[in-house]
Amino acid sequence: MDQEESAMDPQLPEKRYCVSRPIYSTPSFEVDSERQERQDNSSLRQTLTNSSGCSSKSSLQMLKRCLPIIDWLSRYPIKEWLLNDVISGVSTGLVCSLQGMAYALLVSVAPVYGLYSAFFPILTYFLFGTSRHISVGPFPVTCLMVGSVVLSLVPDHPSVLPGNGTHPNGTEEDLEVRRIMVASTMTVVVGLFQVAMGLLQVGFLVRYLSDPLVGGFTTAAALHVFISQIKIVLSVPTDSHNGPFSIFKTLIDVFTNIHQTNVADLVAGLLTIAVVMAVKEVNAKFQHKIPVPIPIEVLVTVVAAGVSYAVDLDSRYGASIVRSIPRGFVPPQAPNTELFLEILGSSFSTAVVGYAVAVSVAKVYAAKHDYTIDGNQELLAFGVSNVLCGFFSSFVASTALSRTAVQESTGGRSQVAGIISAVLVMVVILALGNLLEPLQKSVLAGIVIANLKGMFLQVTEVLSLWRQNRTDCSIWIATCVACVVLGLDVGLLAGLVFEMATVVIRTQFPLCSSLGNIPGSDIYRNMKDYKKIAEVPGIKIFKCNSPIYFANIDYFKERLRDIVGFDAVRVFKKRNKALKKIHKLIKKGKLKASENGELSVVSLGVDNEAFESEQDPETVDVRVDWTSDLPVSVSVPQVLIHSLVLDFSAVSFLDVVAVKSLRLVIKEFLRIGVSVYIAACDDDLIRRMESLALFDDVVTRDLLFLSVHDAILFIKLEVASKNTSNPIIDKEPLPFTEEEDLIETYDNQPRAIHELSN
């Protein structure tokens, strides 16, 4: 009790604790603690039985999961939230309208289709979504990915119509029709992918898009967006480029035709970029003092449209303007199924990117406002939204951080703000669209460029990533470079492959170390990290900080050989060779053994009975001290340990190849007199060892210990008492089977060739 009080008193100079318990091997611990078998209720029959039950309560819960609006709308606090949602919806609706028109330029379609894309997805997300704060609509990265497909299938000067093989008449109207057909068809395919992923409950796949990968991808996408909008700001003609090096080809076209720059468009675009970025900085700096952020995009658009109309920039200076924004909605139309195979790959990558961005933004605001979102339900919500958009001449919906920030910062509490923003967009479509017809396209391009600032600022993460983790930094750089050079879809795939490769490499070449003991404690740490640490005499402690499987088992064995200082197979063969020569000398009378067959007897003597199959049965049994000079000219590697402890505290799983090799490694050490113990295994790992048949007559469960310290204390007691009943140290190992000899003798590839040749 005094020791316990001393340990709990913070005023005392030293805190200590003392624990007295038995030295536990795993089998003895399981007996004392009454280990029980787990009940596996995950059988297919049980799962179907549980899921097939139907009651009014379970049906209502399922309905609420599919339509979250049923759950939250009935509890909507009208007095507390409605006014805030109205104010937020009006502010967000203005931004949605202008960003929709601007982002339509990235898809290479008319601005009116951007208005449609800002309206329709909000309706379905209101019903199916689980985030209260995100603003659903066009996102520049996904718009650019759709636009790249549009330009590849319907370039500015096509020779053949995609889908039917006919020659176009070359009119701008036909070009527009074909482009929106490609964009809307791709949107439907994206939606179908997302719905399928939601139904299959595979929302977790987005976790493979790590933060460094997404950061590099979005930064490269921002550069693509910037280059695509530069030609609109300058109002210079360029060819349609897609695929690898397209960004450089576009730049060449811009600089080649830069002498054709329209000054009126250039001035309008630069002024828009400067003003929008400056006012956004003011909004960010004084966000706690300004009740509602200044809707600078709206103000700039209104002023620019008014100036263009008053000065008549189109006819007097040749400025490129929006020209036509038809009132009302276009009738729904079915997608072109002939395009499905051509856009399948790009659609899948766009579906993943759009979902990943939306869920990332949704999680930020969910954590801020203390609620949760359902990732799989979000997939369904965005999938249904995109399918609906595709039938109404719209393009892919996701979310944008800037637009969501407006909705949240202006007091938005729920998706009621989203519905109100959709109503405002509808007012623009039905009544106010024609007022924006004199607006210069360079102003819309300037708004797009100004909103890229946050993406470009991600470059500042590279230095901090380099200091924190160079592997993550390499993922960021590799993904960014690949997306810039190869294009967004192929670059994203390349970045994902590179990311997976880093994971494989880190597990294929894990950190392995030799542990030592902190004197007077049960603490074992890497020998290289501490000065006051000592290696346990006669014992090597080997730790592997990784799962052990087929890809890294050879590296595991190499590191084990390096740390123990010898190759057990080579030691065995050298000793075999030495024994043969010793027996020959004894038969010739040149060497005499003592009455008990000993040439020299020390603590590390090894009985040659393990080699009976390779010697003449008429020879005299001898015991050899392998640490002393031998009477024959054979160089036998020194073995200065009697025990090896494998610390498996960081090993999470083993596969069939690893278990097979581990069993052979243990037997290799046992037959040269080195006992092997495995310590600190998790119970699940032990179950896996049992299911994979690690244990047999030689490699038994007795070699498992609860901790490294338990194994060390056990070894010390056995060595001190010279207890011959230890089943691990003194048990005679069985001879290797023919299969085990092959695995021991041959490396992987030569072994495969050997097996094929037989």
Solvent accessible surface area in square Angstrom, and as a share of the most:
residue,aa,sasa,rsa
1,M,163,0.73
2,D,114,0.59
3,Q,125,0.55
4,E,108,0.48
5,E,103,0.46
6,S,41,0.27
7,A,23,0.18
8,M,149,0.67
9,D,51,0.26
10,P,93,0.59
11,Q,154,0.68
12,L,71,0.35
13,P,139,0.87
14,E,101,0.45
15,K,131,0.56
16,R,162,0.59
17,Y,167,0.63
18,C,98,0.59
19,V,102,0.58
20,S,112,0.72
21,R,116,0.42
22,P,78,0.49
23,I,61,0.31
24,Y,28,0.11
25,S,23,0.15
26,T,7,0.04
27,P,28,0.18
28,S,44,0.28
29,F,68,0.28
30,E,25,0.11
31,V,115,0.66
32,D,87,0.45
33,S,61,0.40
34,E,145,0.65
35,R,74,0.27
36,Q,148,0.66
37,E,125,0.56
38,R,155,0.56
39,Q,151,0.67
40,D,115,0.60
41,N,107,0.55
42,S,84,0.54
43,S,58,0.37
44,L,135,0.67
45,R,202,0.74
46,Q,74,0.33
47,T,70,0.40
48,L,106,0.53
49,T,83,0.48
50,N,103,0.53
51,S,80,0.51
52,S,86,0.55
53,G,54,0.52
54,C,116,0.70
55,S,59,0.38
56,S,99,0.64
57,K,143,0.60
58,S,41,0.26
59,S,51,0.33
60,L,88,0.44
61,Q,87,0.38
62,M,109,0.48
63,L,83,0.41
64,K,67,0.28
65,R,137,0.50
66,C,61,0.37
67,L,48,0.24
68,P,15,0.10
69,I,20,0.10
70,I,63,0.32
71,D,52,0.27
72,W,45,0.16
73,L,81,0.40
74,S,94,0.61
75,R,159,0.58
76,Y,27,0.10
77,P,44,0.27
78,I,109,0.55
79,K,191,0.81
80,E,112,0.50
81,W,53,0.19
82,L,71,0.35
83,L,126,0.63
84,N,42,0.22
85,D,0,0.00
86,V,58,0.33
87,I,70,0.36
88,S,0,0.00
89,G,0,0.00
90,V,64,0.37
91,S,18,0.11
92,T,0,0.00
93,G,0,0.00
94,L,54,0.27
95,V,7,0.04
96,C,2,0.01
97,S,4,0.03
98,L,10,0.05
99,Q,1,0.00
100,G,0,0.00
101,M,0,0.00
102,A,0,0.00
103,Y,3,0.01
104,A,0,0.00
105,L,20,0.10
106,L,6,0.03
107,V,0,0.00
108,S,27,0.18
109,V,7,0.04
110,A,26,0.20
111,P,5,0.03
112,V,6,0.03
113,Y,30,0.11
114,G,0,0.00
115,L,0,0.00
116,Y,2,0.01
117,S,0,0.00
118,A,1,0.01
119,F,17,0.07
120,F,17,0.07
121,P,0,0.00
122,I,5,0.02
123,L,62,0.31
124,T,15,0.08
125,Y,1,0.00
126,F,31,0.13
127,L,73,0.36
128,F,47,0.19
129,G,5,0.05
130,T,29,0.17
131,S,2,0.02
132,R,65,0.24
133,H,1,0.01
134,I,0,0.00
135,S,3,0.02
136,V,3,0.02
137,G,0,0.00
138,P,1,0.01
139,F,10,0.04
140,P,6,0.04
141,V,0,0.00
142,T,0,0.00
143,C,0,0.00
144,L,21,0.10
145,M,7,0.03
146,V,0,0.00
147,G,1,0.01
148,S,35,0.23
149,V,11,0.07
150,V,0,0.00
151,L,31,0.16
152,S,54,0.35
153,L,31,0.16
154,V,0,0.00
155,P,42,0.26
156,D,52,0.27
157,H,158,0.71
158,P,24,0.15
159,S,82,0.53
160,V,71,0.41
161,L,30,0.15
162,P,28,0.18
163,G,32,0.31
164,N,95,0.49
165,G,47,0.45
166,T,67,0.39
167,H,143,0.64
168,P,32,0.20
169,N,110,0.57
170,G,65,0.62
171,T,65,0.38
172,E,145,0.65
173,E,130,0.58
174,D,44,0.23
175,L,29,0.14
176,E,45,0.20
177,V,85,0.49
178,R,25,0.09
179,R,23,0.08
180,I,7,0.03
181,M,43,0.19
182,V,2,0.01
183,A,0,0.00
184,S,1,0.01
185,T,0,0.00
186,M,0,0.00
187,T,0,0.00
188,V,5,0.03
189,V,7,0.04
190,V,0,0.00
191,G,0,0.00
192,L,88,0.44
193,F,51,0.21
194,Q,1,0.00
195,V,32,0.19
196,A,45,0.35
197,M,18,0.08
198,G,0,0.00
199,L,122,0.61
200,L,128,0.64
201,Q,106,0.47
202,V,30,0.17
203,G,8,0.08
204,F,95,0.40
205,L,73,0.36
206,V,25,0.14
207,R,189,0.69
208,Y,109,0.41
209,L,21,0.11
210,S,33,0.21
211,D,124,0.64
212,P,17,0.11
213,L,1,0.00
214,V,39,0.22
215,G,4,0.04
216,G,0,0.00
217,F,4,0.02
218,T,11,0.06
219,T,8,0.05
220,A,1,0.00
221,A,0,0.00
222,A,0,0.00
223,L,61,0.30
224,H,21,0.10
225,V,0,0.00
226,F,65,0.27
227,I,13,0.07
228,S,22,0.14
229,Q,1,0.00
230,I,36,0.18
231,K,49,0.21
232,I,34,0.17
233,V,3,0.02
234,L,22,0.11
235,S,34,0.22
236,V,11,0.06
237,P,72,0.45
238,T,24,0.14
239,D,80,0.42
240,S,31,0.20
241,H,49,0.22
242,N,71,0.36
243,G,22,0.21
244,P,65,0.41
245,F,106,0.44
246,S,13,0.09
247,I,8,0.04
248,F,84,0.35
249,K,93,0.39
250,T,17,0.10
251,L,53,0.27
252,I,112,0.57
253,D,25,0.13
254,V,3,0.02
255,F,133,0.55
256,T,85,0.49
257,N,31,0.16
258,I,78,0.40
259,H,142,0.63
260,Q,88,0.39
261,T,31,0.18
262,N,27,0.14
263,V,105,0.60
264,A,23,0.18
265,D,0,0.00
266,L,47,0.24
267,V,74,0.43
268,A,17,0.13
269,G,0,0.00
270,L,97,0.48
271,L,107,0.53
272,T,5,0.03
273,I,29,0.15
274,A,60,0.46
275,V,62,0.35
276,V,0,0.00
277,M,65,0.29
278,A,57,0.44
279,V,27,0.16
280,K,56,0.24
281,E,86,0.39
282,V,64,0.37
283,N,22,0.11
284,A,62,0.48
285,K,158,0.67
286,F,75,0.31
287,Q,108,0.48
288,H,169,0.76
289,K,160,0.68
290,I,46,0.24
291,P,120,0.75
292,V,54,0.31
293,P,34,0.21
294,I,66,0.33
295,P,48,0.30
296,I,12,0.06
297,E,7,0.03
298,V,21,0.12
299,L,87,0.43
300,V,19,0.11
301,T,1,0.01
302,V,90,0.52
303,V,96,0.55
304,A,17,0.13
305,A,7,0.06
306,G,39,0.37
307,V,77,0.44
308,S,4,0.03
309,Y,167,0.64
310,A,83,0.64
311,V,51,0.29
312,D,66,0.34
313,L,20,0.10
314,D,38,0.20
315,S,84,0.54
316,R,158,0.58
317,Y,114,0.43
318,G,49,0.47
319,A,2,0.01
320,S,41,0.26
321,I,19,0.10
322,V,9,0.05
323,R,143,0.52
324,S,69,0.45
325,I,3,0.01
326,P,67,0.42
327,R,150,0.55
328,G,17,0.17
329,F,74,0.31
330,V,48,0.28
331,P,106,0.67
332,P,81,0.51
333,Q,68,0.30
334,A,70,0.54
335,P,21,0.13
336,N,39,0.20
337,T,91,0.53
338,E,111,0.50
339,L,2,0.01
340,F,50,0.21
341,L,154,0.77
342,E,103,0.46
343,I,0,0.00
344,L,77,0.39
345,G,58,0.56
346,S,24,0.15
347,S,0,0.00
348,F,90,0.38
349,S,15,0.10
350,T,0,0.00
351,A,0,0.00
352,V,23,0.13
353,V,4,0.02
354,G,1,0.01
355,Y,5,0.02
356,A,7,0.05
357,V,16,0.09
358,A,0,0.00
359,V,7,0.04
360,S,60,0.39
361,V,14,0.08
362,A,0,0.00
363,K,110,0.46
364,V,90,0.52
365,Y,18,0.07
366,A,5,0.04
367,A,85,0.66
368,K,131,0.55
369,H,62,0.28
370,D,132,0.69
371,Y,36,0.14
372,T,122,0.71
373,I,30,0.15
374,D,62,0.32
375,G,24,0.23
376,N,36,0.18
377,Q,10,0.05
378,E,0,0.00
379,L,0,0.00
380,L,31,0.15
381,A,0,0.00
382,F,0,0.00
383,G,0,0.00
384,V,47,0.27
385,S,0,0.00
386,N,0,0.00
387,V,35,0.20
388,L,50,0.25
389,C,0,0.00
390,G,1,0.01
391,F,72,0.30
392,F,48,0.20
393,S,3,0.02
394,S,0,0.00
395,F,0,0.00
396,V,1,0.01
397,A,1,0.01
398,S,0,0.00
399,T,0,0.00
400,A,4,0.03
401,L,103,0.51
402,S,38,0.25
403,R,1,0.00
404,T,0,0.00
405,A,37,0.29
406,V,29,0.17
407,Q,0,0.00
408,E,26,0.12
409,S,57,0.37
410,T,10,0.06
411,G,21,0.20
412,G,2,0.02
413,R,88,0.32
414,S,1,0.01
415,Q,9,0.04
416,V,21,0.12
417,A,0,0.00
418,G,4,0.03
419,I,47,0.24
420,I,36,0.18
421,S,1,0.01
422,A,1,0.01
423,V,72,0.41
424,L,39,0.19
425,V,0,0.00
426,M,63,0.28
427,V,59,0.34
428,V,12,0.07
429,I,0,0.00
430,L,80,0.40
431,A,47,0.36
432,L,79,0.39
433,G,1,0.01
434,N,56,0.29
435,L,115,0.57
436,L,22,0.11
437,E,52,0.23
438,P,26,0.16
439,L,0,0.00
440,Q,5,0.02
441,K,62,0.26
442,S,0,0.00
443,V,1,0.01
444,L,0,0.00
445,A,0,0.00
446,G,0,0.00
447,I,1,0.00
448,V,0,0.00
449,I,15,0.07
450,A,2,0.01
451,N,26,0.13
452,L,1,0.00
453,K,67,0.28
454,G,52,0.50
455,M,28,0.13
456,F,67,0.28
457,L,95,0.47
458,Q,40,0.18
459,V,77,0.44
460,T,96,0.56
461,E,73,0.33
462,V,29,0.16
463,L,123,0.61
464,S,35,0.23
465,L,26,0.13
466,W,117,0.41
467,R,181,0.66
468,Q,141,0.63
469,N,58,0.30
470,R,153,0.56
471,T,41,0.24
472,D,38,0.20
473,C,1,0.00
474,S,38,0.25
475,I,3,0.02
476,W,11,0.04
477,I,76,0.39
478,A,30,0.23
479,T,0,0.00
480,C,21,0.13
481,V,82,0.47
482,A,15,0.12
483,C,0,0.00
484,V,21,0.12
485,V,39,0.23
486,L,56,0.28
487,G,8,0.08
488,L,14,0.07
489,D,51,0.27
490,V,72,0.41
491,G,0,0.00
492,L,12,0.06
493,L,110,0.55
494,A,35,0.27
495,G,1,0.01
496,L,52,0.26
497,V,92,0.53
498,F,76,0.32
499,E,9,0.04
500,M,68,0.30
501,A,39,0.31
502,T,13,0.08
503,V,67,0.38
504,V,73,0.42
505,I,96,0.49
506,R,109,0.40
507,T,34,0.19
508,Q,56,0.25
509,F,109,0.45
510,P,5,0.03
511,L,117,0.58
512,C,6,0.03
513,S,10,0.06
514,S,21,0.13
515,L,7,0.04
516,G,0,0.00
517,N,24,0.12
518,I,44,0.22
519,P,88,0.55
520,G,85,0.81
521,S,35,0.22
522,D,76,0.39
523,I,74,0.38
524,Y,19,0.07
525,R,115,0.42
526,N,30,0.15
527,M,59,0.26
528,K,181,0.77
529,D,97,0.51
530,Y,105,0.40
531,K,202,0.86
532,K,171,0.73
533,I,23,0.12
534,A,50,0.39
535,E,71,0.32
536,V,10,0.06
537,P,117,0.73
538,G,22,0.21
539,I,4,0.02
540,K,37,0.16
541,I,2,0.01
542,F,1,0.00
543,K,48,0.20
544,C,1,0.00
545,N,58,0.30
546,S,6,0.04
547,P,28,0.18
548,I,2,0.01
549,Y,31,0.12
550,F,133,0.56
551,A,28,0.22
552,N,0,0.00
553,I,4,0.02
554,D,57,0.30
555,Y,55,0.21
556,F,1,0.00
557,K,47,0.20
558,E,83,0.37
559,R,56,0.20
560,L,4,0.02
561,R,94,0.34
562,D,95,0.49
563,I,24,0.12
564,V,11,0.06
565,G,60,0.58
566,F,15,0.06
567,D,48,0.25
568,A,4,0.03
569,V,24,0.14
570,R,120,0.44
571,V,0,0.00
572,F,24,0.10
573,K,98,0.41
574,K,53,0.22
575,R,7,0.03
576,N,13,0.07
577,K,100,0.42
578,A,0,0.00
579,L,5,0.03
580,K,91,0.39
581,K,71,0.30
582,I,0,0.00
583,H,9,0.04
584,K,123,0.52
585,L,44,0.22
586,I,28,0.14
587,K,126,0.53
588,K,139,0.59
589,G,52,0.50
590,K,149,0.63
591,L,36,0.18
592,K,173,0.73
593,A,32,0.24
594,S,59,0.38
595,E,188,0.84
596,N,105,0.54
597,G,3,0.03
598,E,35,0.16
599,L,51,0.25
600,S,45,0.29
601,V,79,0.45
602,V,64,0.37
603,S,106,0.69
604,L,52,0.26
605,G,19,0.18
606,V,23,0.13
607,D,49,0.25
608,N,1,0.01
609,E,76,0.34
610,A,41,0.32
611,F,6,0.02
612,E,102,0.46
613,S,110,0.71
614,E,81,0.36
615,Q,34,0.15
616,D,56,0.29
617,P,129,0.81
618,E,151,0.68
619,T,19,0.11
620,V,77,0.44
621,D,80,0.42
622,V,1,0.01
623,R,78,0.28
624,V,3,0.02
625,D,7,0.03
626,W,9,0.03
627,T,55,0.32
628,S,47,0.30
629,D,143,0.74
630,L,36,0.18
631,P,67,0.42
632,V,21,0.12
633,S,108,0.70
634,V,16,0.09
635,S,88,0.57
636,V,16,0.09
637,P,26,0.16
638,Q,85,0.38
639,V,11,0.06
640,L,127,0.63
641,I,14,0.07
642,H,47,0.21
643,S,0,0.00
644,L,0,0.00
645,V,0,0.00
646,L,0,0.00
647,D,8,0.04
648,F,1,0.01
649,S,64,0.41
650,A,40,0.31
651,V,5,0.03
652,S,77,0.50
653,F,80,0.33
654,L,0,0.00
655,D,30,0.16
656,V,98,0.56
657,V,72,0.42
658,A,0,0.00
659,V,2,0.01
660,K,76,0.32
661,S,11,0.07
662,L,2,0.01
663,R,38,0.14
664,L,6,0.03
665,V,6,0.04
666,I,0,0.00
667,K,17,0.07
668,E,22,0.10
669,F,6,0.03
670,L,27,0.13
671,R,24,0.09
672,I,3,0.02
673,G,45,0.43
674,V,1,0.01
675,S,3,0.02
676,V,1,0.00
677,Y,0,0.00
678,I,0,0.00
679,A,0,0.00
680,A,26,0.20
681,C,21,0.13
682,D,84,0.44
683,D,76,0.39
684,D,70,0.36
685,L,2,0.01
686,I,3,0.01
687,R,56,0.20
688,R,105,0.38
689,M,0,0.00
690,E,68,0.31
691,S,89,0.57
692,L,43,0.21
693,A,63,0.49
694,L,0,0.00
695,F,41,0.17
696,D,56,0.29
697,D,95,0.49
698,V,19,0.11
699,V,0,0.00
700,T,33,0.19
701,R,59,0.22
702,D,60,0.31
703,L,5,0.02
704,L,1,0.00
705,F,4,0.02
706,L,63,0.31
707,S,32,0.21
708,V,13,0.07
709,H,48,0.21
710,D,4,0.02
711,A,0,0.00
712,I,2,0.01
713,L,60,0.30
714,F,48,0.20
715,I,0,0.00
716,K,99,0.42
717,L,105,0.52
718,E,22,0.10
719,V,69,0.39
720,A,85,0.66
721,S,76,0.49
722,K,155,0.66
723,N,66,0.34
724,T,115,0.67
725,S,83,0.54
726,N,5,0.03
727,P,65,0.41
728,I,16,0.08
729,I,68,0.34
730,D,74,0.38
731,K,102,0.43
732,E,94,0.42
733,P,30,0.19
734,L,94,0.47
735,P,115,0.72
736,F,30,0.12
737,T,77,0.45
738,E,143,0.64
739,E,94,0.42
740,E,19,0.09
741,D,60,0.31
742,L,41,0.21
743,I,19,0.10
744,E,29,0.13
745,T,75,0.44
746,Y,72,0.27
747,D,109,0.57
748,N,73,0.37
749,Q,143,0.64
750,P,64,0.41
751,R,52,0.19
752,A,48,0.37
753,I,118,0.60
754,H,53,0.24
755,E,100,0.45
756,L,152,0.76
757,S,86,0.55
758,N,135,0.69
